[in-house]
């Protein structure tokens, strides 16, 4: 996603393993006053306020992190976002089916909508379902 930088701060730090690294904190127009954190490196060392950059933003708990929009980590974030979208859609479909399809008893018969109602349903021998039978 293309973002316009409104704040940049680079801080030299040392990892628990004793290795030095650059922490890069950004603010971008689309996220207002929220900090977005990542690692400083050669590809982003020239970034400054007003630049438009291509990054992916990922929420980790209460924190926002960024990575360049190209590369393996960016691919992973994109795939995870697509998977979340698919899982959300599946949840909606499951909810629709649970609330709109008739319930069945343990022996496979349809449950009546109200006490005393008799339900008779005939199924084809091969129990195939055509596309026009699907309610969505």
Secondary structure, 3 states (H helix, E strand, C coil): CEEEEEEEEEEEEECCCCCEEEEEEEEEHHHCCCCEEEEECCCCCCCCCCCEEEEEEEEECCEEEEEECCCHHHHHHHHHHHHHHHHHHHHHHHHHHHHHCCCECCCCCECCCCCCCCCCCCCCCCCCCCHHHCCC
